Amino acid sequence: MPKNILVVDDDPLLCSLLESSLKRAGFDCQITYSGQTALDYIEKALPDLIVLDIMMPDMNGFEVARRIRANTQTANVPIIMLTARIDAASRRAGIDIGVDDYMTKPLSPKQLIDRIHALLGE
């Protein structure tokens, strides 16, 4: 059964690119465009891994990650932060929250897929 990856980003073009790349790599992929929508989705269907943007209009990715880590049902779901924020403070904040990886945009979908495979132990 394919692993389910949840992509949370407010950029529809990037989401489309990631969705097609992840599906070609054999993953199931769900897209949400906001932090709250992602949290609502996670309550209904626990993904195997989350790719999470930081800068979103309704709730930033740091808060989404905090809530995921605070919930015993979701605390162990791997999170990759994928963001345009390259500063050390943002990277440190992500690590302090407990994200599993921190990648900066732009990136190649192959890099992301390689990291997903590594985090899922494949």
N, C-alpha and C positions, 0 to 999 in steps of 0.2 A: 504494500500500500504506500503510495507516495506521501512524503512528509508535507505538512501544510505550513506554508510561510505566510505570515501577515505582514504586509507592507503598509506603513502609516506615513503618509507624506501629502502635503497639500498641493503638490505640483503634478497635475494630471499627465503631462507629457512624460515626466520621469517615471511615474507609476506605470504607465503603459509600456515603456521600455523594459522596466524591471519585471513586470508581469509576463511579457512575452519571453524574456530571457530565462526566467525561472521555470516557466512551463516547458520550454525547450530542453531545460536541464532535468526534467522529470519531476518537478515539484508541483503540488497544488498551490495555488496562490490566491490570496484574498487581498483586496485593496480597500483601505479606508483613508479618507482625506482629512480627518481631524482626530484629535486625541480622545475626545469623548466618544466618538463613534467607534474607535478602536477598543476602548474599555467596554463598551456595550457588546461589541462582537466577541471579545474574549470571555465574557460571562456566559455566552451561549455555546461557543465552540473554541476550545482551547487549542491554539496553534502550537506547532512544534518549535517555532522560532519566530521572532518579531524583528523586522527591520524598521527602525523608528527615526524619523526626522526630529530635530530639536525645534526649529522655528516654524510654528503653526499658529494660526490665528486664535483658536479657541482655548487651547491648553498646550503649553510647550511640552516637548518630549521629555524634559527632566521630570516634570510632574507626572506624566504618564508612566515613566519608568519607576518613579517612587511608589505609585499606587500599585503597579504590577508586583513589585518586590514586597510590598506590605501585605499582600493578600496571600495566604498560605496555599491557595489553590493554584496561583500563578507564579509564585516566588522563584521557581526553578526554571521557568521558560527562558531560554537564551535570548538575549537582546543585543542586536547590533545597532548602534547609533550611526546613522548616515546623515551627514550634515555639511553645510558650507562653512560652519564655524571651525576655524583651524587653530584658534588660540588655545594656549596651554590651560587656562582657567576652565574653559568649557570641557576640554578633554578630562581634566581632573575631576570636575563635577560629575561627569558621566561615570567615571571609574568609582568615585565615592558612593554613588547611588547603587552601583553593582552591575552596570552593563558589562556584557562579556567581550565586546569589541567596539571600537570607535573608528569609523572610516569617514574620510572627508570627500566631498564632491569637488570636482567631477571624479568619477571612478569608472573603471571598466566593469561591465556586468560579470566578466569572468573572475575578476578579483573577488567580488561579492560572493559569487557562487562557490569559489574555493574556500572562503571563510565560513560560509554556511555549512559546507561539507565537513570542515574541520570541527566546528562546534557541535554538529550532530553526530560526530564520530563515524563518519562514512568514508 
